[in-house]
Amino acid sequence: MLFTFDSIDATYENIVGDKQIIDVRTHKEFDITGTLKGAYKIPLTTEDHSQIRTEFLDDVLSSGIDKNKPVYVICRSGVRSRYAAQILSKNGFKKVINLNGGILKLYMDGYKNFVK
């Protein structure tokens, strides 16, 4: 079985509205820059980025995120979110969308409404 996900640019238009967004950056990154309003803060990696957290999928499943609705995944630049999107797709999430460019792209495009 082929597991796939979509990728779209991290733009204001693609993050607003009633969307399920998972921010997979680390807690340290959340503290420094904040995150998107309403985003689920579920780190993919350990704080030093040396390994994938074994609890990642369990944390997503216990968060209340609906597997049958679209799930958007974001990180700093798009690399970790792409990996997280693969994990979610392989584990029964129906529509997973990676936000290319991540928080960095949003910031560079002038988005400043990050919340802590």
C-alpha positions as CSV (number, residue, x, y, z in Angstrom):
1,M,0.0,0.0,0.0
2,L,1.3,3.4,-0.9
3,F,1.2,6.1,1.7
4,T,1.1,9.7,0.5
5,F,0.6,13.2,1.7
6,D,0.2,16.6,0.0
7,S,2.6,19.5,0.2
8,I,1.6,23.1,0.0
9,D,3.4,26.4,0.8
10,A,3.2,27.7,4.4
11,T,1.2,30.9,3.6
12,Y,-1.3,32.9,5.6
13,E,-4.1,31.6,3.4
14,N,-3.1,28.0,4.1
15,I,-3.0,28.3,7.9
16,V,-6.1,30.4,8.7
17,G,-9.5,29.0,9.4
18,D,-10.7,25.9,11.3
19,K,-7.8,23.6,10.5
20,Q,-6.1,20.8,12.5
21,I,-2.4,22.0,12.5
22,I,0.3,20.1,14.2
23,D,3.5,22.0,15.0
24,V,6.2,19.4,15.3
25,R,9.1,21.6,16.5
26,T,10.6,21.2,19.9
27,H,9.4,22.9,23.1
28,K,12.5,25.1,23.1
29,E,11.5,26.3,19.6
30,F,7.9,26.9,20.8
31,D,9.2,29.0,23.7
32,I,11.5,31.1,21.4
33,T,9.1,31.9,18.5
34,G,5.6,30.8,19.6
35,T,3.4,28.9,17.3
36,L,0.2,29.3,15.3
37,K,-3.0,30.0,17.2
38,G,-4.8,26.7,17.8
39,A,-2.0,24.5,16.7
40,Y,-1.3,21.3,18.5
41,K,2.3,21.4,19.8
42,I,3.6,17.9,19.4
43,P,7.4,17.6,19.0
44,L,8.6,15.0,16.5
45,T,12.2,14.9,17.7
46,T,14.1,15.1,21.0
47,E,15.2,18.6,22.0
48,D,18.6,18.1,20.5
49,H,17.1,16.8,17.2
50,S,19.2,13.6,17.5
51,Q,16.3,11.2,17.2
52,I,12.6,10.8,16.6
53,R,10.5,10.7,19.8
54,T,9.0,7.3,20.2
55,E,6.0,8.9,21.8
56,F,5.2,11.1,18.8
57,L,2.4,9.0,17.3
58,D,0.9,8.2,20.6
59,D,0.9,11.9,21.5
60,V,-0.9,12.7,18.2
61,L,-3.4,10.0,18.7
62,S,-4.2,11.1,22.3
63,S,-4.5,14.8,21.4
64,G,-8.0,14.5,20.0
65,I,-7.0,15.2,16.4
66,D,-9.5,13.6,14.0
67,K,-7.8,11.1,11.6
68,N,-10.6,11.5,9.1
69,K,-10.2,15.2,8.7
70,P,-7.3,17.0,7.0
71,V,-4.3,17.4,9.2
72,Y,-1.7,20.1,8.4
73,V,1.9,19.6,9.7
74,I,4.4,22.4,10.2
75,C,7.9,22.8,11.6
76,R,10.7,25.4,11.2
77,S,11.5,24.9,7.5
78,G,9.5,21.9,6.3
79,V,11.9,19.0,6.8
80,R,10.6,17.5,10.1
81,S,7.0,18.2,9.1
82,R,7.6,16.2,5.9
83,Y,8.8,13.2,8.0
84,A,5.9,13.6,10.4
85,A,3.5,13.7,7.5
86,Q,4.9,10.3,6.3
87,I,4.4,8.9,9.8
88,L,0.8,10.1,10.0
89,S,-0.1,8.9,6.5
90,K,1.3,5.4,7.3
91,N,-0.8,5.3,10.4
92,G,-4.3,5.9,9.0
93,F,-4.6,9.6,8.8
94,K,-6.8,10.2,5.7
95,K,-5.4,13.5,4.4
96,V,-2.1,14.9,5.6
97,I,-0.7,18.1,4.3
98,N,2.9,19.3,4.8
99,L,3.3,23.0,5.0
100,N,6.5,23.7,2.9
101,G,8.8,26.3,4.2
102,G,7.3,26.1,7.7
103,I,7.4,28.8,10.4
104,L,10.5,30.4,8.8
105,K,8.6,31.0,5.5
106,L,5.6,32.5,7.3
107,Y,7.9,34.8,9.3
108,M,9.9,35.9,6.2
109,D,6.6,36.6,4.4
110,G,5.7,39.0,7.3
111,Y,3.4,36.8,9.4
112,K,3.8,37.9,13.1
113,N,0.7,36.5,14.9
114,F,2.6,33.7,16.7
115,V,1.3,32.8,20.1
116,K,3.1,31.3,23.1
